Amino acid sequence: MQVGILYSRIRKDEKLLLSELRERGHDVVKIDVRKEVFDVHGASEALQELDVVLDRCLSTSRSLYTTQFCQAYDVPVVNSARTADVCADKVKNSLALQGAGVPTPRTKVAFTKDSALEAIESFGYPCVLKPVIGSWGRLMAKIDSRSAAEAILEHKDTLGHYEHKIFYVQEFVDKPGRDIRVLTADGEPIGAMVRSSEHWLTNAAQGADVEEFELDDRARELVEKASDAVGGGLLGVDLMETVDEDGEPEDYTVHEVNHTVEFKALNDATDVDVPARVIDWLEATVADDSVEATA
């Protein structure tokens, strides 16, 4: 295969993929999107020759635009522009999960400080305020009181960017000190890990401890449904365990699906050769001509 890698920084994840691709004899073209120029009238000859493009852009906006250009050029891309569009925006993500019948935390969206405060008060305290665009747990706030809510809403309102005027308010899920990240290829799990922390944020990027997690049938069912809901592809599905009155896990809720998923922590936490499994899937999908070039 001739494989293009869209990137703006080569992280450990990209190094693992590049190494696996080269070991298998595939031709790899690294495409630094900071230097690339995309023409609305047609693709460059180099892009047209590629069998598939892997979107590994660190920037959300770059990911969204480059996948749309690949779509316009009829160049197969992982993940598709449709999947990127849904996963990059937490509102679209939540709507897709809810519409597919996937259990997901109760969420409300408001556009003014007053209506956002009303949404927060309807949930009670604590609840969670998240940016609609973002990753690694950045700019997320657990709100424990009305005074805290008023201060945070005022802060966001004065930041200026229109995204801060979209108030994404979510119920606080009383999870057992951990959440679950599943790397999946078209709904089939490649590997899973739990991310545990004493802090309410349990992202690996925020320093959570990680270890392998054995998925049960219910978790597998929800991972497949969540993948289908956002358009499939190579995804990171994040689940939380809901607990009963005794604090014991009783079910799962899917709070997010990620489209340019990092997997280095998963690769270290499990016995699964994650990059090998990813390239196995990529080879199979390209051979079956099932990678989306259009949305």
C-alpha positions as CSV (number, residue, x, y, z in Angstrom):
1,M,0.0,0.0,0.0
2,Q,0.9,3.6,-0.4
3,V,-0.1,5.2,2.9
4,G,-0.2,8.9,3.7
5,I,0.1,10.1,7.3
6,L,-1.5,13.5,8.0
7,Y,0.3,15.1,11.0
8,S,1.4,18.3,12.6
9,R,3.7,16.6,15.2
10,I,5.1,13.0,15.3
11,R,4.2,11.6,18.7
12,K,4.9,8.2,20.0
13,D,1.6,6.9,18.5
14,E,2.6,8.0,15.0
15,K,6.1,6.5,15.5
16,L,4.6,3.2,16.3
17,L,2.3,3.2,13.3
18,L,5.2,4.4,11.0
19,S,7.4,1.6,12.2
20,E,4.7,-1.1,11.7
21,L,3.9,0.1,8.2
22,R,7.5,0.2,7.1
23,E,8.3,-3.2,8.6
24,R,5.5,-4.6,6.4
25,G,7.0,-3.0,3.3
26,H,4.3,-0.3,2.8
27,D,5.3,3.0,1.2
28,V,4.7,5.8,3.6
29,V,4.3,9.4,2.8
30,K,4.4,11.8,5.8
31,I,2.2,14.9,5.1
32,D,3.0,17.8,7.5
33,V,-0.3,19.7,7.3
34,R,1.5,22.9,8.5
35,K,3.4,23.0,5.2
36,E,0.8,21.4,2.9
37,V,-1.4,23.5,0.6
38,F,-4.8,22.0,-0.3
39,D,-6.3,23.1,-3.6
40,V,-10.1,23.2,-3.8
41,H,-9.8,22.5,-7.6
42,G,-8.0,19.2,-7.2
43,A,-5.5,17.1,-5.3
44,S,-1.8,17.1,-5.9
45,E,-0.4,14.1,-7.9
46,A,1.3,12.8,-4.7
47,L,-2.1,12.7,-2.9
48,Q,-3.9,11.1,-5.8
49,E,-1.4,8.2,-5.8
50,L,-2.2,7.2,-2.2
51,D,-4.2,4.1,-1.4
52,V,-5.3,5.5,2.0
53,V,-4.6,8.4,4.2
54,L,-4.4,8.2,8.0
55,D,-5.5,11.4,9.8
56,R,-3.3,11.9,12.8
57,C,-3.6,15.7,13.1
58,L,-3.2,17.0,16.6
59,S,-5.3,20.1,15.8
60,T,-9.1,19.5,15.6
61,S,-9.6,22.2,12.9
62,R,-6.8,20.8,10.7
63,S,-8.3,17.3,11.1
64,L,-11.7,18.5,10.0
65,Y,-10.5,20.4,6.9
66,T,-8.0,17.8,5.7
67,T,-10.4,15.0,5.9
68,Q,-12.9,17.1,3.9
69,F,-10.3,17.7,1.3
70,C,-9.5,14.0,1.1
71,Q,-13.2,13.4,0.6
72,A,-13.4,15.9,-2.2
73,Y,-10.4,14.3,-3.9
74,D,-11.9,10.8,-3.6
75,V,-8.9,9.7,-1.6
76,P,-9.8,7.1,1.1
77,V,-9.2,8.5,4.6
78,V,-9.3,7.1,8.1
79,N,-11.3,8.5,9.7
80,S,-13.9,9.8,7.3
81,A,-14.9,13.5,7.3
82,R,-18.3,12.6,8.6
83,T,-16.8,10.7,11.6
84,A,-14.4,13.5,12.3
85,D,-17.2,16.1,12.2
86,V,-19.4,14.2,14.7
87,C,-16.6,13.2,17.1
88,A,-14.9,16.6,17.2
89,D,-17.9,18.3,18.6
90,K,-19.3,17.1,21.9
91,V,-22.8,18.3,21.1
92,K,-22.9,16.3,17.8
93,N,-21.3,13.4,19.7
94,S,-24.0,13.4,22.4
95,L,-26.8,13.7,19.8
96,A,-25.4,10.8,17.8
97,L,-25.1,8.5,20.8
98,Q,-28.6,9.5,22.1
99,G,-30.1,9.0,18.6
100,A,-28.6,5.5,18.4
101,G,-30.0,4.5,21.7
102,V,-26.6,4.4,23.4
103,P,-26.8,5.2,27.1
104,T,-25.0,8.5,27.6
105,P,-24.9,11.1,30.4
106,R,-27.8,13.5,30.6
107,T,-26.7,16.7,28.8
108,K,-28.1,20.1,28.2
109,V,-26.8,22.9,25.9
110,A,-27.4,26.6,26.5
111,F,-26.2,29.8,24.8
112,T,-26.3,32.5,27.5
113,K,-25.1,32.7,31.0
114,D,-28.6,32.9,32.4
115,S,-29.9,29.8,30.5
116,A,-26.7,27.9,31.3
117,L,-27.2,28.6,35.0
118,E,-30.8,27.4,34.7
119,A,-29.5,24.2,33.1
120,I,-26.9,23.7,35.9
121,E,-29.5,24.3,38.6
122,S,-31.7,21.7,37.0
123,F,-29.0,19.1,37.4
124,G,-28.1,20.2,40.9
125,Y,-24.6,20.0,42.3
126,P,-22.1,18.7,41.4
127,C,-22.5,18.8,37.7
128,V,-19.9,19.2,34.8
129,L,-19.3,22.0,32.3
130,K,-17.3,21.1,29.3
131,P,-16.0,22.9,26.2
132,V,-17.7,21.7,23.0
133,I,-14.3,21.3,21.3
134,G,-11.3,19.9,23.1
135,S,-9.5,16.9,24.5
136,W,-7.2,15.6,27.3
137,G,-9.7,16.9,29.9
138,R,-8.7,20.6,29.3
139,L,-11.1,23.4,30.4
140,M,-13.5,21.0,32.0
141,A,-15.0,22.0,35.3
142,K,-16.8,20.2,38.1
143,I,-19.2,22.7,39.6
144,D,-20.0,22.2,43.2
145,S,-22.1,25.3,44.0
146,R,-24.1,28.2,42.6
147,S,-21.3,30.7,43.3
148,A,-18.8,28.5,41.5
149,A,-21.2,28.2,38.6
150,E,-21.7,32.0,38.4
151,A,-17.9,32.6,38.4
152,I,-17.1,30.0,35.8
153,L,-19.9,31.1,33.5
154,E,-18.7,34.7,33.8
155,H,-15.2,33.7,33.0
156,K,-16.2,31.7,29.9
157,D,-18.5,34.6,28.8
158,T,-15.6,37.0,28.8
159,L,-13.2,34.8,26.9
160,G,-14.6,36.0,23.6
161,H,-14.4,33.0,21.3
162,Y,-17.8,31.9,20.2
163,E,-17.2,28.3,21.3
164,H,-17.1,29.6,24.9
165,K,-20.6,30.9,24.4
166,I,-21.9,27.4,23.9
167,F,-22.5,26.0,27.4
168,Y,-22.4,22.2,27.4
169,V,-23.7,21.1,30.8
170,Q,-23.7,17.4,31.9
171,E,-24.8,15.5,34.9
172,F,-22.0,14.3,37.2
173,V,-21.7,10.5,36.9
174,D,-20.7,9.0,40.2
175,K,-18.2,6.6,38.7
176,P,-16.0,4.3,40.9
177,G,-12.8,6.4,40.5
178,R,-12.1,5.2,37.0
179,D,-13.3,5.2,33.4
180,I,-12.7,2.8,30.5
181,R,-11.1,3.6,27.1
182,V,-11.7,1.1,24.3
183,L,-9.7,1.3,21.0
184,T,-12.0,-0.1,18.4
185,A,-11.8,-0.6,14.6
186,D,-15.3,-0.5,13.1
187,G,-16.9,-1.5,16.3
188,E,-14.5,-4.5,17.0
189,P,-12.4,-3.8,20.1
190,I,-8.6,-3.9,19.7
191,G,-7.9,-3.4,23.3
192,A,-9.3,-1.7,26.5
193,M,-7.9,-0.2,29.6
194,V,-9.2,1.4,32.8
195,R,-7.9,4.9,33.8
196,S,-8.0,5.4,37.5
197,S,-7.4,8.5,39.6
198,E,-8.3,10.1,42.9
199,H,-9.1,13.2,40.8
200,W,-12.6,13.3,39.2
201,L,-10.8,13.6,35.8
202,T,-9.4,10.2,34.8
203,N,-7.7,11.0,31.5
204,A,-4.4,9.3,30.9
205,A,-3.2,12.7,29.7
206,Q,-4.0,14.0,33.2
207,G,-1.8,11.4,34.9
208,A,-4.3,8.7,35.6
209,D,-3.0,5.1,36.3
210,V,-3.9,2.7,33.5
211,E,-4.3,-1.1,33.4
212,E,-5.8,-3.6,31.0
213,F,-9.6,-4.1,31.2
214,E,-11.5,-7.2,30.1
215,L,-14.6,-6.2,28.3
216,D,-17.9,-8.0,29.1
217,D,-20.7,-8.6,26.6
218,R,-22.5,-5.4,27.6
219,A,-19.5,-3.2,27.1
220,R,-18.8,-4.8,23.7
221,E,-22.4,-4.2,22.7
222,L,-22.2,-0.5,23.6
223,V,-18.8,-0.1,21.9
224,E,-20.2,-1.4,18.6
225,K,-23.3,0.7,18.8
226,A,-21.3,3.8,19.7
227,S,-19.0,3.2,16.7
228,D,-21.9,2.8,14.3
229,A,-23.5,6.0,15.7
230,V,-20.6,8.2,14.7
231,G,-19.8,6.5,11.4
232,G,-17.3,3.9,12.3
233,G,-13.5,3.8,11.8
234,L,-10.6,3.7,14.2
235,L,-12.0,5.2,17.4
236,G,-11.5,5.6,21.1
237,V,-14.8,4.9,22.9
238,D,-14.9,6.2,26.5
239,L,-17.3,4.5,29.0
240,M,-18.0,5.1,32.6
241,E,-19.4,2.5,35.0
242,T,-22.6,3.6,36.8
243,V,-22.9,2.3,40.3
244,D,-25.8,1.2,42.5
245,E,-26.6,2.4,46.0
246,D,-23.8,0.2,47.5
247,G,-21.2,1.7,45.1
248,E,-21.0,-1.4,43.0
249,P,-20.8,-1.2,39.1
250,E,-24.2,-2.0,37.6
251,D,-24.0,-0.7,33.9
252,Y,-22.1,1.5,31.6
253,T,-22.7,5.0,30.0
254,V,-20.8,6.2,27.0
255,H,-19.7,9.8,27.4
256,E,-17.5,10.3,24.3
257,V,-16.1,8.8,21.1
258,N,-12.8,10.1,19.9
259,H,-11.7,10.1,16.2
260,T,-7.9,10.8,16.3
261,V,-7.4,8.5,19.2
262,E,-4.1,8.2,21.0
263,F,-3.1,4.6,22.0
264,K,0.4,4.7,23.4
265,A,-0.9,4.3,27.0
266,L,-3.1,1.3,25.9
267,N,-0.1,-0.3,24.1
268,D,1.9,-0.1,27.3
269,A,-1.0,-1.3,29.5
270,T,-1.9,-4.4,27.6
271,D,-0.3,-7.4,26.0
272,V,-1.9,-6.5,22.7
273,D,0.4,-5.2,19.9
274,V,-1.8,-2.2,19.2
275,P,-0.1,-0.8,16.1
276,A,0.0,-4.3,14.6
277,R,-3.7,-4.7,15.1
278,V,-4.4,-1.3,13.7
279,I,-2.4,-2.0,10.5
280,D,-4.1,-5.4,10.2
281,W,-7.4,-3.7,10.2
282,L,-6.2,-1.0,7.8
283,E,-4.9,-3.6,5.3
284,A,-8.1,-5.5,5.4
285,T,-10.3,-2.5,4.9
286,V,-8.2,-1.2,2.0
287,A,-8.2,-4.6,0.4
288,D,-12.0,-4.7,0.8
289,D,-12.3,-1.2,-0.7
290,S,-14.4,-0.3,2.4
291,V,-12.5,2.8,3.5
292,E,-14.7,5.9,3.0
293,A,-13.5,8.4,0.4
294,T,-16.9,10.2,0.6
295,A,-19.2,11.1,3.4
